[in-house]
C-alpha cells in the first residue's frame, strides 16, 4: 500500500466521521444494513430522440466500500424517506469515489416517504 492509498483511506474515514449521517441499506428481504453516508448528487445529461438535452439529478450516498456491490432496485432509507438505487439511461448505479476503491458513490432516485 503506497502513501496515496493510505491517504485515500484516511480521507474516507475523516469524511465519514465529520460529515456522514446514518442510513439504512435494504436489499429484498435481507436484513437491513446500517451504514454511514455522506450525501451528494450527480447531474446526468442525455439527449432525447429530438436532440433535446434532458437533465436528471440523482441523490448520491457516499459510503466506505461496504464489502458488497450495490444493485439496481436496492433501497436506501434516510431521514424518513426512501431512495431507490437507480441511474438513468443504463448508467452504472455506483462508482468508486477514489482511485483505490476505498469509498463508493451510490446513485439513487427519491421515491417518497417511508410507508411504515
C-alpha positions as CSV (number, residue, x, y, z in Angstrom):
1,X,0.0,0.0,0.0
2,X,1.5,3.3,-1.1
3,X,1.2,6.7,0.6
4,X,-1.6,7.9,-1.7
5,X,-3.7,4.8,-0.9
6,X,-3.2,5.3,2.8
7,X,-4.2,8.9,2.4
8,X,-7.4,7.9,0.5
9,X,-8.3,5.6,3.3
10,X,-7.7,8.3,5.9
11,X,-9.7,10.8,4.0
12,X,-12.6,8.4,3.6
13,X,-12.6,7.8,7.4
14,X,-12.3,11.5,8.3
15,X,-15.2,12.4,5.9
16,X,-17.4,9.7,7.4
17,X,-16.5,10.8,10.9
18,X,-17.3,14.5,10.3
19,X,-19.9,14.7,7.5
20,X,-21.9,11.5,7.5
21,X,-25.4,10.6,8.5
22,X,-26.8,7.1,9.4
23,X,-28.7,5.4,6.6
24,X,-30.3,2.0,6.2
25,X,-29.4,-0.1,3.1
26,X,-32.0,-2.7,2.1
27,X,-31.9,-5.5,-0.5
28,X,-35.1,-7.5,-0.9
29,X,-35.9,-9.4,2.2
30,X,-32.4,-9.4,3.6
31,X,-31.8,-7.7,7.0
32,X,-31.1,-4.0,6.5
33,X,-27.5,-2.8,6.9
34,X,-26.7,0.3,8.9
35,X,-24.2,2.5,7.1
36,X,-22.7,5.9,7.5
37,X,-23.1,8.0,4.3
38,X,-22.2,11.5,3.1
39,X,-25.0,13.0,0.9
40,X,-24.2,14.3,-2.5
41,X,-25.6,14.5,-6.0
42,X,-24.8,13.8,-9.7
43,X,-26.2,15.6,-12.7
44,X,-26.8,13.2,-15.6
45,X,-27.3,14.6,-19.1
46,X,-28.8,12.8,-22.1
47,X,-30.5,13.7,-25.3
48,X,-33.9,12.5,-26.3
49,X,-34.9,11.4,-29.8
50,X,-35.5,15.1,-30.8
51,X,-32.0,16.2,-29.7
52,X,-33.3,18.0,-26.6
53,X,-30.9,17.7,-23.6
54,X,-32.6,16.1,-20.6
55,X,-31.0,16.7,-17.2
56,X,-31.7,14.4,-14.2
57,X,-30.1,14.8,-10.8
58,X,-29.6,11.8,-8.5
59,X,-29.3,11.8,-4.8
60,X,-26.0,10.1,-4.0
61,X,-24.8,8.3,-0.9
62,X,-21.0,8.2,-0.5
63,X,-20.1,5.3,1.8
64,X,-16.9,3.4,2.8
65,X,-16.7,0.4,0.5
66,X,-19.3,-1.8,2.2
67,X,-18.0,-5.2,1.0
68,X,-20.8,-5.8,-1.4
69,X,-21.8,-4.3,-4.8
70,X,-24.9,-2.1,-4.9
71,X,-27.6,-3.3,-7.3
72,X,-30.3,-1.5,-9.2
73,X,-33.6,-1.7,-7.2
74,X,-31.9,-1.8,-3.7
75,X,-33.2,0.8,-1.3
76,X,-31.6,3.3,1.0
77,X,-33.6,4.9,3.8
78,X,-32.6,8.2,5.3
79,X,-34.4,10.9,7.2
80,X,-37.8,9.3,6.9
81,X,-37.5,8.9,3.1
82,X,-36.7,6.1,0.7
83,X,-34.4,6.2,-2.3
84,X,-34.1,3.5,-5.0
85,X,-30.7,2.6,-6.2
86,X,-31.0,3.7,-9.8
87,X,-29.3,5.7,-12.5
88,X,-30.8,6.9,-15.8
89,X,-30.1,5.6,-19.3
90,X,-28.3,2.4,-18.3
91,X,-25.6,4.3,-16.4
92,X,-24.0,2.3,-13.6
93,X,-25.7,2.7,-10.3
94,X,-22.5,3.2,-8.4
95,X,-18.8,4.1,-8.9
96,X,-15.7,4.4,-6.8
97,X,-15.2,7.8,-5.3
98,X,-11.5,7.5,-5.2
99,X,-8.7,5.8,-7.2
100,X,-8.2,3.0,-4.6
101,X,-11.7,1.6,-4.1
102,X,-12.0,2.9,-0.5
103,X,-15.4,4.5,-1.0
104,X,-18.4,4.2,-3.3
105,X,-20.8,6.8,-4.7
106,X,-24.3,5.2,-4.9
107,X,-26.7,6.9,-7.3
108,X,-30.4,6.9,-6.2
109,X,-33.8,8.4,-7.0
110,X,-36.0,9.9,-4.4
111,X,-39.1,7.7,-4.0
112,X,-41.0,9.4,-1.2
113,X,-41.7,9.0,2.5
114,X,-41.2,5.6,4.1
115,X,-44.7,3.9,4.4
116,X,-44.1,2.1,7.7
